[in-house]
C-alpha cells in the first residue's frame, strides 16, 4: 500500500470538498460524485462496477490487513490519501467507522434504459425523503433479487451518503432510477406491469388475495402521508397488509419487505 504522509488539517482542500459533498446534494450533482464510507460498502460498489475515483484511509482505524485488501482490489487505478484519525473522524458520518472512505461516480440510470426480464418484479417509491428508508428498501430489494427500484419525484438524491450507508451498498447492486409519477405510470402501462398500491382505503383488499406471479410493481408511499390520491387511483390494484393490533400501518421498509417476499414465495 502507498506510504503517504497523512492529511492532518481539516482545512485541506480535499477534506473541505469531502464535507461539501457530505452536506450538499447540489455539490454531489455538480461534481457527479458521491461518498462511500466503509470497507464492505466500498467492496460491494467495486464489484458492481462503480467507478471509484479516490480513496481516503485512516491507517490507525483501517489496520494493515484491510489496507492491503484494498490495495489488492483497487490497485493503482485509484488515488489514495492517508488521513489522520482526528481529520477522518470529522468527515466520517457514522460512529465506529472502519477508517475507509471513497469518492465514487454514481451510475446514471434512466427509466428508458432499464433492462427488464420478461416477468419483472419492481418496487416503486413515491416522494421518498428519508435516506434511511430508501436504504432499508434497497436491502430488501437486493435480498429478494428485485429487478429495479423506481423512485417517483424523490425528495432526497438517490446517492445520498446516508442512503448508501443504510443500504450497505445495495443501491449499487439493484438498478435504481428516479423519474416523475406520470412517466413511471406510462412506462408500466407500456410494459404491461400490474401496479399494486399499498394504501389504507375502504376498497383495498388483503395482499394475500392476489397473484403476483406476473409482471408486478409494488407502489409504496411516504411514512407520514402514504400515497398521493393521483398515484393511488392510477394503479391497477389497491392492497393492504391486515393489521391485528392497535396500529393501522407498518414502517414503509417493513411493509415493502412483507409484500416483496410474498411475491418471491409465489414465484418459487
SULGIDA-V18739 format. One record per residue. N is the residue number from 1. RES is the residue in one small letter. PSI is psi in radians with two decimals (NA if undefined). OMEGA is omega in degrees with one decimal (NA if undefined). NEAR is the number of other C-alpha atoms within 10 Angstrom. Layout:
# SULGIDA-V18739
n=N res=RES psi=PSI omega=OMEGA near=NEAR
n=N res=RES psi=PSI omega=OMEGA near=NEAR
This chain:
# SULGIDA-V18739
n=1 res=x psi=2.67 omega=-176.1 near=13
n=2 res=x psi=2.42 omega=174.3 near=12
n=3 res=x psi=1.85 omega=-174.0 near=8
n=4 res=x psi=2.56 omega=170.0 near=10
n=5 res=x psi=2.26 omega=-175.6 near=10
n=6 res=x psi=2.63 omega=170.9 near=16
n=7 res=x psi=2.15 omega=-175.5 near=21
n=8 res=x psi=-0.05 omega=-178.0 near=15
n=9 res=x psi=2.26 omega=175.1 near=13
n=10 res=x psi=-0.18 omega=177.9 near=17
n=11 res=x psi=-0.04 omega=175.6 near=11
n=12 res=x psi=2.36 omega=-176.6 near=12
n=13 res=x psi=-0.62 omega=179.8 near=10
n=14 res=x psi=-0.65 omega=178.3 near=13
n=15 res=x psi=-0.73 omega=177.9 near=20
n=16 res=x psi=-0.63 omega=177.7 near=14
n=17 res=x psi=-0.66 omega=175.6 near=14
n=18 res=x psi=-0.76 omega=-179.7 near=20
n=19 res=x psi=-0.67 omega=177.1 near=17
n=20 res=x psi=-0.74 omega=179.9 near=15
n=21 res=x psi=-0.58 omega=176.6 near=23
n=22 res=x psi=-0.75 omega=-166.2 near=19
n=23 res=x psi=-0.40 omega=-169.2 near=13
n=24 res=x psi=2.08 omega=175.7 near=11
n=25 res=x psi=-0.57 omega=-179.7 near=19
n=26 res=x psi=-0.65 omega=177.4 near=12
n=27 res=x psi=-0.71 omega=179.3 near=16
n=28 res=x psi=-0.70 omega=178.3 near=21
n=29 res=x psi=-0.79 omega=-176.4 near=14
n=30 res=x psi=-0.75 omega=-177.9 near=9
n=31 res=x psi=-0.16 omega=-176.8 near=11
n=32 res=x psi=0.83 omega=-180.0 near=15
n=33 res=x psi=2.73 omega=169.9 near=21
n=34 res=x psi=3.02 omega=-176.4 near=24
n=35 res=x psi=2.28 omega=174.9 near=27
n=36 res=x psi=2.10 omega=179.1 near=27
n=37 res=x psi=2.29 omega=175.5 near=27
n=38 res=x psi=2.43 omega=-178.1 near=20
n=39 res=x psi=-0.76 omega=-178.0 near=20
n=40 res=x psi=-0.83 omega=-179.7 near=15
n=41 res=x psi=-0.72 omega=-179.6 near=23
n=42 res=x psi=-0.70 omega=178.9 near=26
n=43 res=x psi=-0.77 omega=179.1 near=17
n=44 res=x psi=-0.76 omega=179.7 near=17
n=45 res=x psi=-0.78 omega=-179.8 near=23
n=46 res=x psi=-0.77 omega=179.5 near=17
n=47 res=x psi=-0.49 omega=178.7 near=12
n=48 res=x psi=0.02 omega=176.7 near=15
n=49 res=x psi=0.25 omega=-179.9 near=11
n=50 res=x psi=2.42 omega=-179.7 near=17
n=51 res=x psi=1.99 omega=177.6 near=16
n=52 res=x psi=2.15 omega=-175.4 near=22
n=53 res=x psi=-0.72 omega=-179.8 near=15
n=54 res=x psi=2.75 omega=-174.1 near=15
n=55 res=x psi=2.32 omega=177.3 near=21
n=56 res=x psi=2.11 omega=-174.0 near=23
n=57 res=x psi=2.31 omega=171.0 near=24
n=58 res=x psi=1.85 omega=-176.4 near=24
n=59 res=x psi=-0.62 omega=-178.0 near=18
n=60 res=x psi=-0.62 omega=-179.0 near=13
n=61 res=x psi=-0.64 omega=-173.9 near=17
n=62 res=x psi=-0.64 omega=-177.5 near=17
n=63 res=x psi=2.77 omega=-173.9 near=13
n=64 res=x psi=-0.71 omega=-175.9 near=12
n=65 res=x psi=-0.81 omega=-178.7 near=9
n=66 res=x psi=-0.65 omega=177.2 near=16
n=67 res=x psi=-0.71 omega=178.5 near=19
n=68 res=x psi=-0.68 omega=177.4 near=15
n=69 res=x psi=-0.74 omega=179.2 near=14
n=70 res=x psi=-0.73 omega=179.3 near=18
n=71 res=x psi=-0.71 omega=179.2 near=16
n=72 res=x psi=-0.60 omega=-177.7 near=11
n=73 res=x psi=-0.83 omega=-172.9 near=13
n=74 res=x psi=-0.39 omega=178.0 near=16
n=75 res=x psi=-2.59 omega=-175.9 near=13
n=76 res=x psi=0.11 omega=-176.0 near=11
n=77 res=x psi=-0.18 omega=-173.5 near=12
n=78 res=x psi=2.35 omega=171.8 near=15
n=79 res=x psi=2.39 omega=-175.3 near=15
n=80 res=x psi=2.22 omega=179.2 near=20
n=81 res=x psi=2.23 omega=172.6 near=19
n=82 res=x psi=2.51 omega=-176.3 near=21
n=83 res=x psi=2.40 omega=177.5 near=24
n=84 res=x psi=2.78 omega=-178.8 near=20
n=85 res=x psi=-0.74 omega=-178.3 near=17
n=86 res=x psi=-0.74 omega=179.8 near=13
n=87 res=x psi=-0.72 omega=-178.9 near=18
n=88 res=x psi=-0.73 omega=-180.0 near=23
n=89 res=x psi=-0.40 omega=176.7 near=17
n=90 res=x psi=-0.63 omega=-177.3 near=11
n=91 res=x psi=-0.34 omega=179.1 near=18
n=92 res=x psi=2.55 omega=-178.9 near=20
n=93 res=x psi=0.27 omega=173.5 near=15
n=94 res=x psi=2.69 omega=178.3 near=12
n=95 res=x psi=2.64 omega=178.5 near=7
n=96 res=x psi=0.58 omega=-178.9 near=9
n=97 res=x psi=2.64 omega=179.4 near=17
n=98 res=x psi=0.20 omega=171.8 near=20
n=99 res=x psi=0.31 omega=-178.5 near=25
n=100 res=x psi=2.26 omega=-179.7 near=26
n=101 res=x psi=2.40 omega=-176.4 near=24
n=102 res=x psi=2.64 omega=168.0 near=24
n=103 res=x psi=2.29 omega=-176.4 near=22
n=104 res=x psi=2.72 omega=176.5 near=20
n=105 res=x psi=1.96 omega=-177.9 near=16
n=106 res=x psi=2.67 omega=179.5 near=20
n=107 res=x psi=2.56 omega=179.2 near=16
n=108 res=x psi=1.46 omega=-177.2 near=9
n=109 res=x psi=2.58 omega=177.7 near=12
n=110 res=x psi=2.71 omega=179.2 near=13
n=111 res=x psi=-0.72 omega=-175.1 near=17
n=112 res=x psi=-0.32 omega=-177.2 near=11
n=113 res=x psi=0.07 omega=178.1 near=9
n=114 res=x psi=2.30 omega=176.0 near=13
n=115 res=x psi=2.05 omega=-175.5 near=11
n=116 res=x psi=2.63 omega=171.2 near=13
n=117 res=x psi=3.08 omega=-177.6 near=9
n=118 res=x psi=-0.48 omega=-175.2 near=9
n=119 res=x psi=1.27 omega=-170.9 near=14
n=120 res=x psi=2.70 omega=169.2 near=17
n=121 res=x psi=2.10 omega=-172.8 near=26
n=122 res=x psi=2.75 omega=170.4 near=23
n=123 res=x psi=2.30 omega=177.2 near=24
n=124 res=x psi=2.16 omega=179.2 near=25
n=125 res=x psi=2.34 omega=179.0 near=24
n=126 res=x psi=2.21 omega=170.3 near=23
n=127 res=x psi=0.69 omega=179.9 near=21
n=128 res=x psi=2.34 omega=-176.3 near=23
n=129 res=x psi=-0.25 omega=-179.1 near=16
n=130 res=x psi=2.00 omega=179.5 near=17
n=131 res=x psi=-0.57 omega=179.5 near=22
n=132 res=x psi=-0.70 omega=177.2 near=18
n=133 res=x psi=-0.75 omega=177.9 near=20
n=134 res=x psi=-0.78 omega=179.9 near=25
n=135 res=x psi=-0.73 omega=-179.6 near=25
n=136 res=x psi=-0.70 omega=177.6 near=23
n=137 res=x psi=-0.68 omega=-179.9 near=26
n=138 res=x psi=-0.58 omega=175.5 near=32
n=139 res=x psi=-0.73 omega=175.4 near=22
n=140 res=x psi=-0.77 omega=-179.0 near=20
n=141 res=x psi=-0.70 omega=178.1 near=27
n=142 res=x psi=-0.79 omega=-177.2 near=20
n=143 res=x psi=-0.61 omega=-177.4 near=14
n=144 res=x psi=-0.02 omega=-177.4 near=16
n=145 res=x psi=0.77 omega=173.8 near=15
n=146 res=x psi=2.54 omega=-173.2 near=20
n=147 res=x psi=-0.45 omega=176.6 near=20
n=148 res=x psi=2.67 omega=170.3 near=24
n=149 res=x psi=2.22 omega=-177.9 near=24
n=150 res=x psi=2.26 omega=-178.8 near=23
n=151 res=x psi=2.07 omega=178.1 near=26
n=152 res=x psi=2.19 omega=173.7 near=23
n=153 res=x psi=1.03 omega=-175.5 near=16
n=154 res=x psi=2.58 omega=175.9 near=18
n=155 res=x psi=0.03 omega=171.6 near=13
n=156 res=x psi=2.59 omega=178.3 near=16
n=157 res=x psi=2.51 omega=-172.4 near=18
n=158 res=x psi=-0.57 omega=-175.6 near=22
n=159 res=x psi=0.57 omega=168.9 near=24
n=160 res=x psi=2.31 omega=-178.9 near=24
n=161 res=x psi=-0.57 omega=178.6 near=22
n=162 res=x psi=-0.58 omega=175.7 near=21
n=163 res=x psi=-0.68 omega=177.2 near=25
n=164 res=x psi=-0.80 omega=179.6 near=27
n=165 res=x psi=-0.82 omega=-176.9 near=24
n=166 res=x psi=-0.52 omega=179.4 near=21
n=167 res=x psi=-0.06 omega=-174.1 near=25
n=168 res=x psi=0.63 omega=178.0 near=22
n=169 res=x psi=0.00 omega=-176.9 near=27
n=170 res=x psi=-0.26 omega=174.8 near=26
n=171 res=x psi=-0.35 omega=178.2 near=29
n=172 res=x psi=-0.29 omega=-178.6 near=24
n=173 res=x psi=-0.31 omega=-179.7 near=20
n=174 res=x psi=2.14 omega=176.2 near=19
n=175 res=x psi=2.13 omega=-175.0 near=22
n=176 res=x psi=2.22 omega=-178.3 near=24
n=177 res=x psi=2.75 omega=174.0 near=21
n=178 res=x psi=2.49 omega=179.5 near=21
n=179 res=x psi=3.13 omega=177.6 near=16
n=180 res=x psi=2.79 omega=179.0 near=15
n=181 res=x psi=-0.77 omega=-177.6 near=20
n=182 res=x psi=-0.75 omega=-179.5 near=13
n=183 res=x psi=-0.70 omega=-178.9 near=12
n=184 res=x psi=-0.77 omega=-179.3 near=18
n=185 res=x psi=-0.76 omega=179.4 near=17
n=186 res=x psi=-0.69 omega=179.9 near=11
n=187 res=x psi=-0.75 omega=178.7 near=14
n=188 res=x psi=-0.74 omega=178.2 near=16
n=189 res=x psi=-0.75 omega=-179.6 near=13
n=190 res=x psi=-0.64 omega=-177.7 near=9
n=191 res=x psi=-0.06 omega=-178.1 near=14
n=192 res=x psi=0.56 omega=-177.7 near=13
n=193 res=x psi=2.20 omega=176.0 near=19
n=194 res=x psi=2.27 omega=-178.4 near=19
n=195 res=x psi=2.22 omega=-176.5 near=23
n=196 res=x psi=1.85 omega=-179.7 near=25
n=197 res=x psi=2.15 omega=175.2 near=25
n=198 res=x psi=1.89 omega=-173.4 near=27
n=199 res=x psi=2.58 omega=177.6 near=23
n=200 res=x psi=1.65 omega=177.1 near=17
n=201 res=x psi=2.73 omega=-179.0 near=11
n=202 res=x psi=-0.46 omega=-175.9 near=7
n=203 res=x psi=-0.07 omega=-178.0 near=11
n=204 res=x psi=2.48 omega=-179.6 near=15
n=205 res=x psi=2.64 omega=178.6 near=18
n=206 res=x psi=2.46 omega=-176.5 near=13
n=207 res=x psi=-0.42 omega=-178.5 near=20
n=208 res=x psi=-0.17 omega=-179.5 near=14
n=209 res=x psi=0.04 omega=-175.1 near=8
n=210 res=x psi=2.71 omega=177.7 near=14
n=211 res=x psi=2.00 omega=-177.2 near=12
n=212 res=x psi=0.36 omega=-176.7 near=22
n=213 res=x psi=-0.25 omega=175.4 near=15
n=214 res=x psi=-3.07 omega=177.9 near=15
n=215 res=x psi=2.08 omega=-167.8 near=17
n=216 res=x psi=2.42 omega=171.1 near=21
n=217 res=x psi=2.15 omega=172.9 near=25
n=218 res=x psi=2.28 omega=-174.2 near=24
n=219 res=x psi=2.05 omega=-172.4 near=26
n=220 res=x psi=2.50 omega=179.8 near=25
n=221 res=x psi=-2.94 omega=-179.1 near=21
n=222 res=x psi=2.84 omega=179.3 near=17
n=223 res=x psi=-0.78 omega=-172.2 near=16
n=224 res=x psi=-0.76 omega=-168.6 near=8
n=225 res=x psi=-0.18 omega=-175.2 near=7
n=226 res=x psi=-2.76 omega=179.9 near=18
n=227 res=x psi=2.57 omega=172.4 near=21
n=228 res=x psi=2.61 omega=179.0 near=13
n=229 res=x psi=-0.63 omega=-177.2 near=9
n=230 res=x psi=-0.77 omega=-179.5 near=10
n=231 res=x psi=-0.74 omega=-179.5 near=17
n=232 res=x psi=-0.80 omega=-176.7 near=21
n=233 res=x psi=-0.38 omega=-179.9 near=12
n=234 res=x psi=-0.23 omega=179.8 near=15
n=235 res=x psi=2.74 omega=-176.8 near=19
n=236 res=x psi=-0.40 omega=179.5 near=12
n=237 res=x psi=2.71 omega=173.3 near=20
n=238 res=x psi=2.22 omega=-174.4 near=23
n=239 res=x psi=2.79 omega=175.8 near=22
n=240 res=x psi=2.75 omega=167.7 near=21
n=241 res=x psi=1.94 omega=-176.2 near=19
n=242 res=x psi=2.32 omega=178.9 near=13
n=243 res=x psi=2.29 omega=-177.2 near=10
n=244 res=x psi=-0.09 omega=-178.4 near=7
n=245 res=x psi=-2.63 omega=-177.3 near=7
n=246 res=x psi=-0.53 omega=-177.9 near=6
n=247 res=x psi=2.77 omega=-176.1 near=7
n=248 res=x psi=0.07 omega=-179.8 near=11
n=249 res=x psi=2.88 omega=177.7 near=17
n=250 res=x psi=2.85 omega=168.9 near=13
n=251 res=x psi=2.48 omega=-173.6 near=11
n=252 res=x psi=-0.63 omega=-179.2 near=22
n=253 res=x psi=-0.64 omega=178.3 near=19
n=254 res=x psi=-0.75 omega=177.9 near=15
n=255 res=x psi=-0.71 omega=178.3 near=16
n=256 res=x psi=-0.72 omega=-179.9 near=24
n=257 res=x psi=-0.72 omega=179.1 near=19
n=258 res=x psi=-0.87 omega=-177.4 near=15
n=259 res=x psi=-0.75 omega=-176.3 near=21
n=260 res=x psi=-0.78 omega=-177.5 near=24
n=261 res=x psi=-0.33 omega=169.5 near=16
n=262 res=x psi=-0.73 omega=176.7 near=16
n=263 res=x psi=-0.74 omega=178.6 near=22
n=264 res=x psi=-0.75 omega=179.3 near=15
n=265 res=x psi=-0.79 omega=-178.6 near=12
n=266 res=x psi=-0.52 omega=-175.7 near=11
n=267 res=x psi=-0.09 omega=-178.9 near=11
n=268 res=x psi=NA omega=NA near=6
